[in-house]
Amino acid sequence: MRKYPYLYIFLCALLVSGCASLNANTPFRYQPSLIADNKQIDKIAGLNLLMDDRPKSDSIYTKNISDIPEKITAKLLEDFNASHIFKELHYSSRGSDDIVINGRVDRFTWKLYSTPLGYVPLVSYFGISTLQAYGVATITLEIKDNHSGAVIATIQESAAIKNAFSVYNFKIGDSGSELEDAFREVGRKLKQAVLQKLSAQP
């Protein structure tokens, strides 16, 4: 291998792109985002378990994560409460709540792949980015008045994050940070949208 270092790098690139898988904990480790609006909705709300409505391809690339709807629901609950969006927000909804929040996970996936340049040994040897990783998250929330049953708002937010790596700077143990960032951005957008929609209500 010392005589052919470029061959070694080439084999490393194939190994990384072929063996790196999503770290199951990474997407849910983010710190809740800050939002510019300091308003609080003076209502008690219940958040129910989100439904998993992702396409089959998303499920394939995240098959090593169990209970995705539960984990996303729990993280959103933590995120919303950290920003004090509601007077009180809990899981799950109760008869005495003012607001009921239902929802679904439309997209939640991460993928790492080698670009065509990754199959050119000399390119990898010189540290050129030959790996692409992307994370995509889309979540829809339906907000209902628990007393009248009327739908106040339906909000869908999405985010996609893509990063390029060389075989020198990709960290297998950190795989999935793109999905983490996309999920965090969706959480921020959802909080902002919920504040705007419900603050406009009488």
N, CA, C and O of each residue as an XYZ file, in Angstrom:
808
protein
N       0.816     -1.205      0.000
C       0.000      0.000      0.000
C       0.862      1.273      0.000
O       0.458      2.297     -0.551
N       2.043      1.205      0.615
C       2.898      2.392      0.648
C       3.360      2.783     -0.746
O       3.589      3.961     -1.023
N       3.496      1.783     -1.634
C       3.914      2.090     -2.997
C       2.778      2.719     -3.800
O       3.013      3.424     -4.781
N       1.547      2.454     -3.372
C       0.386      2.939     -4.114
C      -0.584      3.627     -3.150
O      -1.682      3.125     -2.911
N      -0.177      4.781     -2.596
C      -1.046      5.446     -1.617
C      -2.394      5.845     -2.181
O      -3.393      5.859     -1.462
N      -2.428      6.173     -3.472
C      -3.704      6.572     -4.065
C      -4.691      5.414     -4.084
O      -5.901      5.616     -3.975
N      -4.158      4.178     -4.224
C      -5.020      3.010     -4.194
C      -5.615      2.826     -2.809
O      -6.770      2.425     -2.663
N      -4.819      3.121     -1.803
C      -5.294      3.024     -0.419
C      -6.429      4.016     -0.174
O      -7.447      3.674      0.427
N      -6.243      5.242     -0.644
C      -7.276      6.266     -0.480
C      -8.539      5.881     -1.237
O      -9.653      6.085     -0.754
N      -8.355      5.327     -2.415
C      -9.495      4.895     -3.218
C     -10.305      3.823     -2.492
O     -11.534      3.881     -2.458
N      -9.620      2.863     -1.922
C     -10.296      1.809     -1.178
C     -10.996      2.359      0.055
O     -12.073      1.891      0.425
N     -10.377      3.364      0.697
C     -11.004      4.005      1.855
C     -12.305      4.690      1.450
O     -13.309      4.614      2.159
N     -12.272      5.360      0.297
C     -13.469      6.047     -0.182
C     -14.605      5.063     -0.418
O     -15.752      5.332     -0.060
N     -14.286      3.932     -1.016
C     -15.304      2.914     -1.246
C     -15.833      2.360      0.069
O     -17.027      2.097      0.212
N     -14.929      2.187      1.026
C     -15.334      1.658      2.317
C     -16.263      2.617      3.040
O     -17.287      2.202      3.585
N     -15.912      3.900      3.048
C     -16.727      4.894      3.734
C     -18.106      5.001      3.112
O     -19.116      4.974      3.816
N     -18.149      5.123      1.780
C     -19.445      5.288      1.106
C     -20.288      4.031      1.185
O     -21.517      4.100      1.162
N     -19.635      2.883      1.278
C     -20.389      1.644      1.304
C     -20.822      1.214      2.692
O     -21.836      0.532      2.836
N     -20.065      1.603      3.728
C     -20.326      1.080      5.064
C     -20.906      2.103      6.041
O     -21.517      1.724      7.040
N     -20.722      3.391      5.763
C     -21.217      4.389      6.702
C     -22.734      4.353      6.725
O     -23.381      4.368      5.677
N     -23.291      4.307      7.907
C     -24.741      4.299      8.052
C     -25.146      5.376      9.042
O     -24.325      5.888      9.803
N     -26.399      5.701      9.018
C     -26.927      6.758      9.865
C     -26.781      6.396     11.341
O     -27.209      5.328     11.777
N     -26.170      7.304     12.099
C     -26.096      7.136     13.544
C     -27.491      7.381     14.100
O     -28.035      8.475     13.941
N     -28.075      6.387     14.746
C     -29.476      6.456     15.156
C     -29.768      7.564     16.158
O     -30.910      8.013     16.256
N     -28.773      8.013     16.897
C     -28.990      9.047     17.914
C     -28.807     10.465     17.388
O     -29.350     11.416     17.948
N     -28.043     10.602     16.313
C     -27.657     11.933     15.833
C     -28.829     12.858     15.501
O     -28.796     14.014     15.922
N     -29.864     12.423     14.773
C     -30.923     13.373     14.391
C     -31.682     13.985     15.557
O     -32.343     15.010     15.389
N     -31.602     13.374     16.739
C     -32.423     13.818     17.870
C     -31.619     14.495     18.978
O     -32.125     14.697     20.082
N     -30.382     14.840     18.688
C     -29.526     15.408     19.726
C     -29.464     16.936     19.660
O     -28.794     17.551     20.489
N     -30.136     17.557     18.706
C     -29.980     19.000     18.508
C     -30.496     19.812     19.690
O     -31.385     19.386     20.427
N     -29.905     21.000     19.846
C     -30.364     21.944     20.857
C     -31.507     22.767     20.277
O     -31.390     23.255     19.152
N     -32.608     22.938     21.004
C     -33.733     23.727     20.487
C     -33.304     25.113     20.019
O     -32.466     25.760     20.647
N     -33.880     25.552     18.924
C     -33.520     26.843     18.340
C     -34.184     27.998     19.074
O     -35.173     27.828     19.786
N     -33.608     29.175     18.879
C     -34.194     30.402     19.406
C     -35.078     31.013     18.326
O     -34.773     30.906     17.138
N     -36.160     31.648     18.729
C     -37.020     32.335     17.771
C     -37.125     33.800     18.172
O     -37.045     34.151     19.349
N     -37.305     34.642     17.163
C     -37.278     36.089     17.399
C     -38.507     36.571     18.171
O     -38.416     37.516     18.954
N     -39.650     35.928     17.954
C     -40.895     36.361     18.575
C     -40.971     35.870     20.024
O     -40.897     34.668     20.277
N     -41.115     36.785     20.957
C     -41.165     36.426     22.372
C     -42.595     36.209     22.888
O     -42.801     36.039     24.090
N     -43.565     36.214     21.998
C     -44.951     36.030     22.410
C     -45.188     34.607     22.904
O     -44.463     33.678     22.548
N     -46.210     34.460     23.725
C     -46.637     33.140     24.183
C     -48.134     33.016     23.973
O     -48.885     33.960     24.218
N     -48.564     31.850     23.520
C     -49.984     31.594     23.326
C     -50.568     31.164     24.663
O     -50.181     30.140     25.225
N     -51.497     31.955     25.158
C     -52.039     31.732     26.494
C     -53.114     30.647     26.476
O     -54.267     30.881     26.840
N     -52.709     29.466     26.047
C     -53.632     28.336     25.973
C     -52.898     27.057     26.380
O     -51.673     26.968     26.301
N     -53.674     26.089     26.808
C     -53.132     24.777     27.152
C     -53.334     23.851     25.955
O     -54.440     23.721     25.429
N     -52.248     23.217     25.540
C     -52.295     22.401     24.325
C     -51.800     20.988     24.595
O     -50.959     20.757     25.464
N     -52.340     20.057     23.831
C     -51.903     18.663     23.895
C     -51.370     18.228     22.543
O     -52.021     18.431     21.518
N     -50.194     17.633     22.541
C     -49.576     17.146     21.306
C     -49.713     15.631     21.250
O     -49.254     14.925     22.148
N     -50.344     15.137     20.196
C     -50.507     13.695     20.021
C     -49.367     13.110     19.196
O     -48.615     13.834     18.543
N     -49.257     11.804     19.240
C     -48.213     11.107     18.491
C     -48.360     11.364     17.001
O     -49.439     11.181     16.437
N     -47.272     11.790     16.363
C     -47.296     12.032     14.927
C     -47.377     10.713     14.168
O     -46.818      9.706     14.602
N     -48.072     10.722     13.038
C     -48.171      9.545     12.181
C     -46.960      9.484     11.261
O     -46.409     10.515     10.875
N     -46.559      8.289     10.918
C     -45.457      8.086      9.982
C     -46.033      7.945      8.584
O     -46.599      6.906      8.244
N     -45.891      8.988      7.771
C     -46.445      8.990      6.420
C     -45.339      9.150      5.386
O     -45.560      9.721      4.318
N     -44.161      8.651      5.698
C     -43.014      8.800      4.804
C     -43.068      7.805      3.648
O     -43.658      6.731      3.768
N     -42.446      8.173      2.524
C     -42.347      7.204      1.424
C     -41.445      6.035      1.821
O     -40.631      6.154      2.737
N     -41.591      4.935      1.144
C     -40.841      3.723      1.483
C     -39.337      3.953      1.424
O     -38.587      3.394      2.225
N     -38.896      4.775      0.475
C     -37.460      5.025      0.340
C     -36.878      5.672      1.589
O     -35.750      5.368      1.975
N     -37.640      6.561      2.226
C     -37.175      7.179      3.465
C     -36.991      6.133      4.554
O     -36.017      6.162      5.307
N     -37.933      5.216      4.624
C     -37.872      4.174      5.649
C     -36.665      3.267      5.451
O     -36.059      2.812      6.420
N     -36.320      3.006      4.202
C     -35.178      2.142      3.902
C     -33.887      2.759      4.422
O     -33.060      2.068      5.017
N     -33.714      4.062      4.197
C     -32.458      4.706      4.590
C     -32.381      5.033      6.079
O     -31.327      5.435      6.572
N     -33.482      4.865      6.791
C     -33.470      5.114      8.236
C     -33.914      3.879      9.012
O     -34.428      3.989     10.125
N     -33.716      2.713      8.425
C     -34.222      1.480      9.032
C     -33.530      1.140     10.355
O     -34.056      0.350     11.139
N     -32.356      1.729     10.609
C     -31.672      1.433     11.872
C     -32.166      2.304     13.019
O     -31.674      2.186     14.141
N     -33.141      3.184     12.750
C     -33.759      3.981     13.822
C     -35.129      3.396     14.134
O     -35.991      3.311     13.259
N     -35.320      3.003     15.352
C     -36.615      2.459     15.748
C     -37.514      3.572     16.281
O     -37.033      4.572     16.813
N     -38.800      3.390     16.135
C     -39.795      4.302     16.723
C     -39.583      5.755     16.309
O     -39.558      6.645     17.158
N     -39.433      5.995     15.018
C     -39.192      7.359     14.532
C     -40.328      8.316     14.905
O     -40.033      9.414     15.375
N     -41.609      7.969     14.727
C     -42.666      8.912     15.114
C     -42.606      9.295     16.593
O     -42.810     10.457     16.945
N     -42.325      8.313     17.463
C     -42.235      8.601     18.896
C     -41.088      9.551     19.203
O     -41.235     10.479     19.998
N     -39.949      9.314     18.571
C     -38.773     10.139     18.841
C     -38.944     11.555     18.296
O     -38.514     12.519     18.930
N     -39.562     11.686     17.137
C     -39.803     13.015     16.572
C     -40.819     13.768     17.431
O     -40.637     14.954     17.707
N     -41.874     13.095     17.851
C     -42.884     13.733     18.702
C     -42.258     14.216     20.009
O     -42.515     15.336     20.450
N     -41.441     13.369     20.620
C     -40.798     13.735     21.890
C     -39.861     14.923     21.714
O     -39.792     15.796     22.579
N     -39.133     14.958     20.587
C     -38.203     16.064     20.360
C     -38.948     17.363     20.087
O     -38.536     18.421     20.561
N     -40.027     17.298     19.337
C     -40.825     18.501     19.096
C     -41.435     19.026     20.390
O     -41.500     20.236     20.605
N     -41.877     18.126     21.241
C     -42.415     18.532     22.542
C     -41.355     19.271     23.348
O     -41.635     20.309     23.948
N     -40.142     18.737     23.360
C     -39.036     19.387     24.059
C     -38.713     20.752     23.438
O     -38.487     21.730     24.152
N     -38.693     20.806     22.111
C     -38.349     22.029     21.396
C     -39.380     23.135     21.651
O     -39.018     24.271     21.955
N     -40.656     22.793     21.526
C     -41.720     23.786     21.746
C     -41.718     24.285     23.188
O     -41.896     25.477     23.441
N     -41.515     23.367     24.128
C     -41.516     23.773     25.536
C     -40.301     24.615     25.895
O     -40.378     25.481     26.767
N     -39.185     24.366     25.231
C     -37.990     25.170     25.482
C     -38.198     26.621     25.081
O     -37.606     27.525     25.670
N     -39.045     26.843     24.073
C     -39.338     28.200     23.605
C     -40.604     28.774     24.237
O     -40.982     29.909     23.947
N     -41.265     27.989     25.105
C     -42.466     28.454     25.818
C     -43.523     28.976     24.844
O     -44.077     30.060     25.026
N     -43.787     28.183     23.816
C     -44.758     28.593     22.802
C     -46.167     28.680     23.395
O     -46.915     29.615     23.108
N     -46.513     27.704     24.217
C     -47.829     27.673     24.848
C     -47.716     27.898     26.355
O     -46.653     27.733     26.953
N     -48.835     28.275     26.939
C     -48.899     28.365     28.398
C     -48.532     27.017     28.999
O     -47.839     26.932     30.013
N     -49.014     25.972     28.348
C     -48.653     24.598     28.730
C     -48.795     23.710     27.511
O     -49.778     23.807     26.776
N     -47.825     22.851     27.294
C     -47.898     21.869     26.210
C     -47.476     20.522     26.768
O     -46.408     20.398     27.367
N     -48.311     19.517     26.572
C     -48.005     18.203     27.113
C     -48.376     17.129     26.101
O     -49.041     17.394     25.100
N     -47.931     15.917     26.387
C     -48.278     14.731     25.603
C     -49.077     13.810     26.531
O     -48.670     13.571     27.668
N     -50.171     13.313     26.066
C     -50.877     13.596     24.821
C     -52.076     14.496     25.136
O     -52.164     15.034     26.239
N     -52.994     14.665     24.189
C     -54.102     15.590     24.395
C     -55.073     15.086     25.465
O     -55.233     13.884     25.678
N     -55.713     16.055     26.130
C     -56.706     15.757     27.167
C     -57.998     16.502     26.850
O     -58.004     17.454     26.070
N     -59.074     16.062     27.455
C     -60.367     16.691     27.207
C     -60.425     18.137     27.632
O     -61.201     18.916     27.079
N     -59.615     18.509     28.609
C     -59.621     19.875     29.129
C     -58.726     20.832     28.337
O     -58.695     22.027     28.633
N     -58.011     20.337     27.356
C     -57.105     21.193     26.584
C     -57.873     22.216     25.754
O     -59.006     21.977     25.334
N     -57.235     23.354     25.529
C     -57.791     24.356     24.614
C     -57.461     23.998     23.172
O     -58.273     24.185     22.266
N     -56.251     23.477     22.980
C     -55.736     23.194     21.646
C     -55.275     21.735     21.570
O     -54.675     21.210     22.508
N     -55.567     21.096     20.440
C     -55.061     19.754     20.167
C     -54.201     19.818     18.903
O     -54.612     20.373     17.884
N     -53.008     19.243     18.989
C     -52.097     19.238     17.843
C     -51.883     17.803     17.378
O     -51.352     16.969     18.112
N     -52.304     17.535     16.155
C     -52.018     16.261     15.497
C     -51.020     16.526     14.379
O     -50.778     17.676     14.011
N     -50.452     15.475     13.852
C     -49.496     15.722     12.777
C     -48.996     14.448     12.139
O     -49.376     13.337     12.509
N     -48.124     14.652     11.159
C     -47.536     13.511     10.468
C     -46.104     13.846     10.038
O     -45.739     15.006      9.846
N     -45.325     12.798      9.900
C     -43.957     12.915      9.389
C     -44.011     12.571      7.907
O     -44.237     11.418      7.541
N     -43.802     13.574      7.055
C     -43.887     13.371      5.611
C     -42.560     12.916      5.006
O     -42.536     12.083      4.099
N     -41.474     13.460      5.508
C     -40.122     13.074      5.076
C     -39.206     13.089      6.289
O     -39.302     13.964      7.149
N     -38.320     12.109      6.344
C     -37.302     12.081      7.395
C     -36.287     11.038      6.976
O     -36.461      9.846      7.229
N     -35.210     11.503      6.322
C     -34.261     10.546      5.773
C     -32.868     11.150      5.656
O     -32.693     12.368      5.682
N     -31.900     10.283      5.528
C     -30.492     10.686      5.371
C     -29.805      9.685      4.462
O     -30.070      8.484      4.512
N     -28.911     10.212      3.624
C     -28.205      9.317      2.708
C     -26.790      9.832      2.461
O     -26.557     11.035      2.345
N     -25.868      8.904      2.387
C     -24.473      9.202      2.014
C     -24.163      8.441      0.745
O     -24.450      7.249      0.639
N     -23.577      9.132     -0.214
C     -23.226      8.453     -1.450
C     -21.954      9.046     -2.035
O     -21.575     10.175     -1.721
N     -21.318      8.287     -2.869
C     -20.092      8.725     -3.529
C     -20.438      9.374     -4.863
O     -21.245      8.846     -5.627
N     -19.826     10.513     -5.135
C     -20.025     11.174     -6.422
C     -19.216     10.434     -7.487
O     -18.357      9.623     -7.141
N     -19.462     10.688     -8.757
C     -18.673     10.024     -9.806
C     -17.169     10.228     -9.645
O     -16.380      9.346     -9.983
N     -16.773     11.394     -9.126
C     -15.347     11.635     -8.917
C     -14.745     10.681     -7.891
O     -13.539     10.437     -7.888
N     -15.601     10.145     -7.019
C     -15.111      9.253     -5.987
C     -14.532      7.967     -6.529
O     -13.815      7.262     -5.819
N     -14.832      7.647     -7.782
C     -14.321      6.423     -8.380
C     -13.041      6.661     -9.191
O     -12.547      5.773     -9.886
N     -12.528      7.874     -9.079
C     -11.234      8.199     -9.696
C     -10.204      8.253     -8.577
O     -10.186      9.227     -7.825
N      -9.348      7.251     -8.435
C      -8.434      7.162     -7.288
C      -7.621      8.413     -7.031
O      -7.480      8.824     -5.879
N      -7.091      9.020     -8.051
C      -6.210     10.163     -7.863
C      -6.952     11.353     -7.269
O      -6.366     12.143     -6.529
N      -8.224     11.487     -7.583
C      -9.025     12.583     -7.048
C      -9.166     12.458     -5.535
O      -8.983     13.436     -4.810
N      -9.484     11.275     -5.064
C      -9.598     11.044     -3.625
C      -8.274     11.275     -2.918
O      -8.245     11.807     -1.808
N      -7.197     10.884     -3.543
C      -5.861     11.021     -2.961
C      -5.526     12.479     -2.653
O      -4.862     12.764     -1.656
N      -5.976     13.392     -3.492
C      -5.672     14.812     -3.302
C      -6.684     15.529     -2.403
O      -6.646     16.754     -2.291
N      -7.566     14.796     -1.776
C      -8.456     15.383     -0.779
C      -9.637     16.133     -1.346
O     -10.281     16.897     -0.628
N      -9.940     15.936     -2.617
C     -11.099     16.588     -3.217
C     -12.375     15.913     -2.695
O     -12.415     14.696     -2.510
N     -13.392     16.706     -2.469
C     -14.649     16.168     -1.943
C     -15.284     15.210     -2.941
O     -15.614     15.580     -4.068
N     -15.444     13.981     -2.498
C     -16.037     12.955     -3.367
C     -17.231     12.270     -2.721
O     -17.808     11.348     -3.297
N     -17.604     12.719     -1.526
C     -18.748     12.150     -0.831
C     -19.803     13.227     -0.605
O     -19.477     14.368     -0.278
N     -21.048     12.862     -0.779
C     -22.162     13.771     -0.528
C     -23.084     13.140      0.519
O     -23.418     11.958      0.443
N     -23.481     13.947      1.483
C     -24.453     13.487      2.480
C     -25.594     14.498      2.533
O     -25.358     15.706      2.523
N     -26.809     14.011      2.588
C     -27.927     14.944      2.689
C     -28.973     14.408      3.659
O     -29.170     13.201      3.799
N     -29.629     15.346      4.316
C     -30.719     15.024      5.219
C     -31.945     15.846      4.853
O     -31.828     17.029      4.532
N     -33.108     15.231      4.898
C     -34.357     15.893      4.528
C     -35.404     15.628      5.610
O     -35.570     14.498      6.068
N     -36.097     16.678      6.003
C     -37.174     16.532      6.989
C     -38.367     17.378      6.561
O     -38.209     18.536      6.174
N     -39.555     16.798      6.631
C     -40.810     17.511      6.368
C     -41.843     17.028      7.387
O     -42.080     15.829      7.532
N     -42.449     17.984      8.085
C     -43.433     17.655      9.115
C     -44.667     18.539      8.938
O     -44.557     19.738      8.681
N     -45.832     17.930      9.080
C     -47.102     18.656      8.995
C     -47.807     18.591     10.344
O     -47.928     17.521     10.941
N     -48.270     19.743     10.818
C     -49.038     19.807     12.055
C     -50.437     20.342     11.767
O     -50.604     21.292     11.001
N     -51.436     19.723     12.387
C     -52.820     20.203     12.311
C     -53.229     20.673     13.704
O     -53.195     19.909     14.668
N     -53.614     21.943     13.789
C     -53.958     22.550     15.077
C     -55.472     22.734     15.148
O     -56.068     23.393     14.296
N     -56.084     22.146     16.172
C     -57.544     22.176     16.296
C     -57.978     22.819     17.601
O     -57.309     22.706     18.628
N     -59.106     23.490     17.534
C     -59.764     23.982     18.739
C     -60.444     22.784     19.397
O     -61.329     22.166     18.806
N     -60.033     22.465     20.602
C     -60.529     21.255     21.240
C     -61.985     21.358     21.680
O     -62.631     20.341     21.931
N     -62.502     22.575     21.775
C     -63.881     22.759     22.224
C     -64.872     22.697     21.058
O     -65.946     22.104     21.168
N     -64.492     23.317     19.945
C     -65.393     23.331     18.780
C     -65.058     22.246     17.767
O     -65.898     21.880     16.946
N     -63.839     21.733     17.822
C     -63.410     20.736     16.843
C     -62.947     21.339     15.534
O     -62.553     20.609     14.625
N     -62.986     22.667     15.420
C     -62.587     23.335     14.179
C     -61.071     23.318     14.009
O     -60.319     23.460     14.972
N     -60.644     23.140     12.768
C     -59.211     23.196     12.454
C     -58.798     24.658     12.347
O     -59.309     25.397     11.505
N     -57.883     25.064     13.193
C     -57.402     26.454     13.195
C     -56.371     26.668     12.101
O     -56.388     27.684     11.406
N     -55.474     25.701     11.954
C     -54.421     25.850     10.959
C     -53.801     24.494     10.647
O     -53.731     23.613     11.503
N     -53.353     24.347      9.405
C     -52.553     23.198      8.986
C     -51.227     23.748      8.477
O     -51.196     24.549      7.543
N     -50.144     23.318      9.089
C     -48.826     23.885      8.805
C     -47.881     22.775      8.370
O     -47.740     21.761      9.054
N     -47.244     22.975      7.242
C     -46.216     22.038      6.781
C     -44.909     22.798      6.578
O     -44.882     23.838      5.919
N     -43.825     22.270      7.151
C     -42.517     22.893      7.009
C     -41.493     21.837      6.597
O     -41.564     20.677      7.004
N     -40.542     22.276      5.778
C     -39.522     21.369      5.250
C     -38.147     22.003      5.339
O     -38.007     23.224      5.413
N     -37.139     21.151      5.330
C     -35.749     21.619      5.267
C     -34.898     20.497      4.691
O     -35.156     19.317      4.926
N     -33.886     20.884      3.937
C     -32.947     19.917      3.361
C     -31.533     20.465      3.522
O     -31.266     21.622      3.197
N     -30.651     19.644      4.015
C     -29.256     20.044      4.244
C     -28.352     19.072      3.507
O     -28.520     17.856      3.606
N     -27.383     19.618      2.761
C     -26.432     18.777      2.033
C     -25.010     19.241      2.334
O     -24.736     20.441      2.381
N     -24.118     18.294      2.536
C     -22.706     18.592      2.774
C     -21.830     17.706      1.901
O     -22.203     16.587      1.550
N     -20.661     18.230      1.558
C     -19.687     17.476      0.771
C     -18.475     17.168      1.646
O     -18.072     17.977      2.482
N     -17.907     15.992      1.442
C     -16.769     15.556      2.241
C     -15.713     14.906      1.358
O     -15.999     14.413      0.267
N     -14.492     14.920      1.862
C     -13.454     14.065      1.305
C     -13.290     12.891      2.258
O     -13.869     12.892      3.344
N     -12.515     11.900      1.871
C     -12.308     10.753      2.758
C     -11.498     11.151      3.986
O     -11.425     10.395      4.955
N     -10.886     12.340      3.951
C     -10.074     12.778      5.083
C     -10.899     13.425      6.190
O     -10.525     13.345      7.360
N     -12.006     14.060      5.845
C     -12.737     14.811      6.873
C     -14.124     14.254      7.198
O     -14.876     14.872      7.952
N     -14.464     13.108      6.643
C     -15.748     12.502      7.002
C     -15.581     11.688      8.274
O     -14.666     10.872      8.386
N     -16.485     11.920      9.246
C     -16.456     11.195     10.505
C     -17.645     10.247     10.560
O     -18.796     10.674     10.645
N     -17.346      8.960     10.510
C     -18.416      7.969     10.479
C     -19.293      8.054     11.729
O     -20.511      7.901     11.643
N     -18.682      8.297     12.883
C     -19.449      8.368     14.122
C     -20.408      9.537     14.177
O     -21.319      9.553     15.005
N     -20.215     10.524     13.297
C     -21.063     11.715     13.275
C     -22.062     11.672     12.124
O     -22.718     12.673     11.839
N     -22.182     10.546     11.473
C     -23.047     10.459     10.298
C     -24.500     10.730     10.673
O     -25.032     10.172     11.633
N     -25.123     11.602      9.888
C     -26.508     11.975     10.143
C     -26.680     13.398     10.615
O     -27.800     13.821     10.901
N     -25.578     14.159     10.706
C     -25.692     15.538     11.194
C     -26.527     16.401     10.259
O     -27.121     17.389     10.690
N     -26.576     16.035      8.981
C     -27.407     16.789      8.036
C     -28.885     16.641      8.368
O     -29.651     17.600      8.274
N     -29.278     15.440      8.755
C     -30.674     15.225      9.152
C     -30.970     15.931     10.473
O     -32.063     16.462     10.670
N     -30.005     15.931     11.361
C     -30.152     16.666     12.621
C     -30.415     18.146     12.359
O     -31.326     18.732     12.945
N     -29.615     18.748     11.477
C     -29.771     20.173     11.167
C     -31.091     20.457     10.452
O     -31.736     21.475     10.702
N     -31.486     19.542      9.557
C     -32.752     19.723      8.843
C     -33.932     19.636      9.812
O     -34.870     20.428      9.719
N     -33.889     18.695     10.725
C     -34.945     18.528     11.723
C     -35.022     19.756     12.626
O     -36.113     20.229     12.946
N     -33.877     20.264     13.031
C     -33.838     21.464     13.887
C     -34.458     22.658     13.170
O     -35.201     23.434     13.771
N     -34.148     22.802     11.874
C     -34.696     23.910     11.099
C     -36.208     23.773     10.933
O     -36.929     24.769     10.984
N     -36.684     22.564     10.739
C     -38.128     22.343     10.641
C     -38.804     22.694     11.966
O     -39.871     23.309     11.977
N     -38.185     22.306     13.081
C     -38.737     22.657     14.385
C     -38.835     24.160     14.576
O     -39.828     24.666     15.100
N     -37.791     24.877     14.143
C     -37.793     26.345     14.259
C     -38.914     26.943     13.414
O     -39.645     27.817     13.881
N     -39.051     26.481     12.186
C     -40.088     26.998     11.297
C     -41.488     26.710     11.839
O     -42.381     27.554     11.756
N     -41.671     25.506     12.396
C     -42.978     25.150     12.944
C     -43.346     26.040     14.124
O     -44.484     26.498     14.226
N     -42.395     26.284     15.007
C     -42.662     27.152     16.158
C     -43.054     28.554     15.709
O     -44.007     29.138     16.224
N     -42.314     29.085     14.752
C     -42.594     30.428     14.251
C     -43.979     30.485     13.601
O     -44.738     31.430     13.814
N     -44.293     29.459     12.804
C     -45.580     29.444     12.103
C     -46.748     29.289     13.075
O     -47.780     29.940     12.913
N     -46.590     28.430     14.086
C     -47.653     28.248     15.078
C     -47.910     29.552     15.822
O     -49.062     29.923     16.049
N     -46.860     30.238     16.196
C     -47.020     31.533     16.878
C     -47.774     32.528     16.012
O     -48.682     33.214     16.483
N     -47.392     32.601     14.747
C     -48.028     33.561     13.847
C     -49.497     33.225     13.619
O     -50.349     34.113     13.645
N     -49.799     31.937     13.395
C     -51.169     31.543     13.108
C     -52.087     31.722     14.304
O     -53.199     32.235     14.175
N     -51.617     31.298     15.466
C     -52.487     31.342     16.651
C     -52.547     32.721     17.275
O     -53.539     33.060     17.921
N     -51.512     33.524     17.098
C     -51.550     34.883     17.628
C     -52.580     35.729     16.891
O     -53.096     36.713     17.422
N     -52.870     35.321     15.646
C     -53.854     36.069     14.844
C     -55.283     35.686     15.198
O     -56.228     36.349     14.770
N     -55.452     34.607     15.987
C     -56.790     34.181     16.382
C     -57.342     35.066     17.483
O     -56.585     35.549     18.324
N     -58.654     35.288     17.492
C     -59.258     36.119     18.547
C     -59.189     35.437     19.898
O     -59.649     35.993     20.895
